[in-house]
């Protein structure tokens, strides 16, 4: 009887292993399928790290239970070497941001959640914006790229967020992508620089609330460095959406309706990001000198968006970081959606992520050396 039970359990585990293998193989197609046409695969891209660990568990399980079968999950795992290589970093030399290597350019990229953090309290918001700016200035960067940057040209010093940086960084380019509070505030991406700017520009994405890709050309000694930053389409989840997610988790009676709303927003975001990634790639490919692109891509490293934008570029996190590099504080525990991607003519000397609890994203800091 015991042998029959063991046999049934093994067969069940074998079926589960095969299903995991099949889904894992499907995720390997995600970087090659544009979500403008294959939007459903965008959901699969989010599952890769979890499928990886499930397959790893299956490998060790079968290694003990039936070694020959363990070859199946092992071989399937190895098929995903490209996805594995962009998901996990294995550099064990700790960074030290208090020391900036000689002849490097320190670049910061950060989605600053409109400069006011997640608090609804007005006094806390004012404190947040000054604390956030100071946390950036304390690291003494040369280039600062901020997404979801909020500013008012009409409401005085308490809303002059550009002024928090411009005294030390007089060269900047700001893209006013959205109007807020009937035009009293604007929001978008901004690049501050210690170095003189010899050019700047913007490529708007299609759609009413679709953001943009911006760039500046900084004159650094005898070199020119082009810095791109962008904020690609987010899922646009609001407080009500997060409440609906809780209904889904708790299997509430309204879970089906809630999941439909979430699904519609995610589908739209995957589709729009596919289009935006193509636009970014065309713009970055046209540069004939050193360049770096950074920002909030709102997509994981196994996505079409990441592979399309990255192309042959380096990933600063993969070069000197460790682990999975979570950059977004809510939703899933392994979401890396913010990136610094220099081209191969630039050496990554140091990279770190700084979590100041002032935004729902962490700050990315990298010291780059132009070759």
C-alpha positions in Angstrom: 0.0 0.0 0.0 2.8 2.4 0.9 4.5 1.7 -2.4 1.3 2.5 -4.3 0.9 5.9 -2.4 4.6 6.7 -3.2 4.0 5.9 -6.8 0.9 8.1 -7.0 2.8 11.0 -5.3 5.7 10.7 -7.7 3.4 10.7 -10.7 1.6 13.8 -9.4 5.0 15.5 -8.9 6.1 14.4 -12.4 3.0 16.0 -14.0 3.5 19.2 -12.0 7.2 19.2 -13.0 6.2 18.9 -16.7 3.7 21.7 -16.4 6.2 24.0 -14.8 8.8 23.1 -17.5 6.3 24.0 -20.3 5.3 27.4 -18.7 9.0 28.1 -18.1 9.8 27.5 -21.8 7.0 29.9 -22.7 8.5 32.6 -20.6 11.7 32.2 -22.6 9.9 33.5 -25.7 8.8 36.7 -24.0 11.8 38.9 -25.0 11.2 38.1 -28.6 7.4 38.8 -28.8 6.3 42.4 -29.0 3.4 42.9 -26.6 1.8 45.2 -29.1 0.8 42.0 -30.9 1.4 39.4 -28.1 0.3 41.3 -25.0 -0.6 38.1 -23.1 3.0 37.1 -22.9 3.7 40.2 -20.8 2.1 38.4 -17.8 4.4 35.4 -18.3 7.5 37.6 -18.0 6.5 38.5 -14.5 6.6 34.9 -13.4 10.2 34.0 -14.5 12.0 34.2 -11.1 9.3 32.1 -9.4 9.3 29.5 -12.1 13.1 29.4 -11.8 13.0 28.6 -8.1 10.2 26.0 -8.7 12.3 24.3 -11.3 15.3 24.4 -9.1 13.3 22.7 -6.3 12.0 20.1 -8.8 15.6 19.4 -9.8 16.7 18.7 -6.3 13.5 16.7 -5.5 14.1 14.4 -8.5 17.8 14.2 -7.8 16.9 12.5 -4.6 13.7 10.7 -5.7 14.7 9.6 -9.2 18.0 11.0 -10.5 17.3 10.3 -14.2 14.2 12.5 -14.1 16.2 15.3 -12.6 17.8 15.8 -16.0 14.5 17.2 -17.3 14.2 20.3 -15.0 18.0 20.8 -15.2 18.1 20.9 -19.0 15.0 23.2 -19.1 16.6 25.5 -16.5 19.7 25.8 -18.7 17.7 26.8 -21.7 16.9 30.0 -19.8 20.5 31.1 -19.4 19.8 34.5 -21.0 17.0 35.2 -18.7 18.9 33.9 -15.7 21.9 36.1 -16.6 19.8 39.3 -16.5 17.7 38.4 -13.4 20.4 37.5 -10.9 23.7 39.3 -10.3 26.6 37.6 -8.5 29.2 40.2 -7.6 30.3 40.0 -4.0 32.6 43.1 -3.7 30.5 45.6 -1.7 30.1 49.1 -3.0 31.3 52.1 -1.1 29.5 55.3 -2.2 31.5 57.4 0.2 34.5 56.8 -2.2 34.1 57.9 -5.8 36.7 56.3 -8.1 38.9 58.8 -10.0 37.9 60.1 -13.4 34.3 58.7 -13.0 30.9 60.3 -13.6 28.5 59.6 -10.7 25.0 59.2 -12.1 21.8 58.9 -10.0 18.5 57.7 -11.4 15.4 57.8 -9.3 11.6 57.7 -9.6 10.8 60.3 -6.9 7.0 59.7 -6.7 6.3 63.4 -7.5 8.8 64.5 -4.8 6.2 64.2 -2.1 6.4 60.6 -1.3 3.4 58.5 -0.4 2.1 60.6 2.5 -1.3 62.4 2.2 -0.2 64.9 5.0 0.7 68.3 3.6 3.4 69.0 6.3 4.9 65.6 5.7 5.0 66.2 2.0 6.9 69.4 2.4 9.5 67.7 4.7 9.7 64.8 2.2 10.7 67.0 -0.8 13.5 68.7 1.1 14.7 65.4 2.6 14.6 63.7 -0.7 16.6 66.4 -2.4 19.2 66.4 0.4 19.6 62.6 0.1 20.5 63.0 -3.5 22.8 65.9 -2.9 24.6 64.1 -0.1 25.9 61.5 -2.6 27.5 64.3 -4.7 26.4 63.0 -8.1 27.6 64.6 -11.4 24.3 63.7 -13.2 20.9 63.4 -11.7 18.0 61.8 -13.6 14.6 62.0 -11.9 11.3 60.5 -13.0 7.8 61.5 -11.8 9.4 64.8 -10.9 6.8 67.4 -9.7 7.3 71.2 -10.0 5.2 74.4 -10.0 6.3 77.5 -11.8 3.6 79.6 -10.0 3.3 78.5 -6.4 6.5 79.9 -4.9 9.4 78.4 -3.0 7.4 75.5 -1.3 6.6 74.1 -4.7 9.9 75.0 -6.5 11.4 71.6 -6.7 13.8 72.5 -9.5 15.2 75.1 -7.1 16.2 72.4 -4.6 18.8 71.2 -7.1 19.6 74.0 -9.5 21.9 76.0 -7.2 24.4 73.2 -7.3 23.3 71.8 -10.7 22.7 74.9 -12.9 22.4 72.9 -16.1 19.2 71.0 -16.5 16.5 69.9 -18.9 12.9 69.3 -17.8 10.1 67.6 -19.7 6.7 68.8 -18.6 4.7 65.7 -19.5 1.6 66.2 -17.4 -0.4 69.0 -15.9 -1.7 68.6 -12.4 -4.2 70.6 -10.2 -5.5 72.5 -13.2 -2.0 73.4 -14.5 -0.6 74.7 -11.2 1.8 71.7 -11.1 3.6 69.9 -13.8 5.1 66.4 -13.7 7.6 64.6 -15.9 11.3 63.7 -16.2 14.3 65.9 -15.5 18.1 65.7 -15.9 20.4 67.9 -13.8 24.1 68.2 -14.6 27.3 69.7 -13.1 28.6 69.7 -16.6 27.6 72.2 -19.4 24.9 70.9 -21.7 25.6 71.4 -25.4 22.3 69.8 -26.6 19.0 68.5 -25.2 15.8 67.1 -26.6 12.6 65.2 -26.1 10.6 62.5 -27.9 7.0 62.3 -26.7 5.3 58.9 -26.6 1.9 58.6 -28.3 -1.2 59.0 -26.1 -2.6 61.7 -23.8 -0.8 60.5 -20.6 2.1 58.6 -22.1 5.3 60.5 -21.0 8.4 60.9 -23.0 12.1 60.1 -23.6 14.5 63.0 -22.9 18.2 63.4 -23.4 21.0 65.8 -22.7 24.5 66.0 -24.2 27.0 66.8 -21.4 30.4 68.2 -22.2 32.8 66.2 -19.9 36.4 67.4 -20.4 37.1 66.6 -24.0 34.3 64.0 -24.3 30.6 64.3 -25.0 28.2 62.0 -23.1 24.5 61.6 -24.0 22.3 60.8 -21.1 18.7 59.5 -21.8 16.1 59.1 -19.2 12.5 57.9 -19.4 9.5 56.7 -17.5 7.7 54.1 -19.5 4.0 53.2 -19.2 3.1 52.0 -15.7 0.1 49.8 -14.8 -1.5 53.0 -13.4 -2.7 51.2 -10.2 -4.4 53.5 -7.7 -5.6 53.0 -4.1 -8.8 51.4 -5.3 -6.9 49.0 -7.5 -4.7 47.8 -4.6 -7.9 47.4 -2.5 -9.3 45.2 -5.4 -6.0 43.1 -5.3 -6.7 42.4 -1.7 -10.2 41.2 -2.6 -8.6 38.8 -5.1 -6.1 37.5 -2.5 -8.9 37.0 0.0 -11.2 35.4 -2.6 -13.8 38.0 -2.0 -17.2 37.7 -3.8 -16.2 40.7 -6.0 -12.9 39.1 -6.9 -13.9 38.3 -10.5 -14.9 42.0 -11.1 -11.8 43.2 -9.4 -9.5 40.9 -11.4 -11.1 42.1 -14.7 -10.3 45.8 -13.9 -6.7 44.9 -13.0 -6.3 42.8 -16.1 -7.5 45.6 -18.4 -5.0 48.0 -17.0 -2.2 45.5 -17.2 -3.0 44.6 -20.8 -3.0 48.3 -21.8 0.4 48.9 -20.1 2.1 45.9 -21.7 0.8 47.0 -25.2 1.9 50.6 -24.7 5.3 49.7 -23.3 6.0 47.6 -26.4 5.5 50.6 -28.6 7.5 52.9 -26.3 10.4 50.4 -26.2 10.6 50.5 -30.0 10.7 54.3 -29.9 13.4 54.3 -27.3 15.5 51.8 -29.2 15.3 53.8 -32.4 16.5 57.0 -30.6 19.3 55.3 -28.7 20.6 53.5 -31.7 21.0 56.8 -33.6 23.8 58.0 -31.2 27.3 57.7 -32.5 29.2 58.6 -29.3 29.1 57.4 -25.6 25.6 57.2 -24.1 23.7 55.9 -21.2 20.0 55.3 -20.7 18.4 55.1 -17.3 14.9 55.4 -15.8 11.8 53.6 -14.7 11.0 51.1 -17.4 8.1 49.6 -15.4 9.0 46.2 -16.7 11.1 43.2 -15.5 14.5 42.1 -17.0 12.9 39.1 -18.7 10.5 41.4 -20.7 10.4 42.5 -24.3 10.8 46.1 -23.0 14.1 45.4 -21.3 15.7 43.3 -24.0 14.6 45.8 -26.7 16.0 48.8 -24.9 19.1 47.2 -23.5 20.2 45.6 -26.8 24.0 45.3 -26.5 24.3 47.7 -23.6 25.7 46.9 -20.2 23.4 46.8 -17.1 25.1 48.6 -14.2 23.4 46.3 -11.6 24.5 43.1 -13.4 28.1 44.4 -13.6 28.6 45.2 -9.9 25.4 44.4 -8.1 24.2 41.3 -6.1 21.0 39.3 -5.9 17.8 40.2 -7.8 18.0 43.9 -7.2 14.4 44.8 -6.2 13.8 48.5 -7.1 10.0 48.8 -6.4 8.7 48.5 -2.9 5.1 47.2 -3.5 3.4 44.4 -5.3 5.9 41.5 -5.9 9.0 40.8 -3.8 11.4 40.6 -6.8 10.5 43.5 -9.0 13.5 45.1 -10.7 12.0 47.7 -13.0 14.5 50.6 -12.8 17.8 50.5 -14.7 21.0 52.2 -15.6 22.2 51.0 -19.0 25.5 52.4 -20.3 26.9 51.5 -23.7 29.9 49.2 -23.9 32.3 52.1 -24.3 31.6 53.0 -20.7 33.0 51.1 -17.7 30.8 50.5 -14.7 33.1 51.0 -11.7 30.4 50.9 -9.0 26.7 50.5 -8.5 24.4 50.5 -5.5 20.7 50.9 -4.6 19.8 53.3 -1.8 16.4 53.0 -0.1 15.5 56.2 1.7 11.8 55.3 2.2 11.0 58.5 0.5 9.5 57.0 -2.6 8.0 53.7 -3.7 11.2 53.2 -5.8 14.8 52.9 -4.6 17.5 55.3 -5.8 20.0 53.9 -8.3 23.6 55.2 -8.0 26.4 54.3 -10.4 30.0 55.5 -11.0 30.8 55.3 -14.7 34.1 55.8 -16.4 34.3 56.9 -20.0 37.0 54.8 -21.8 
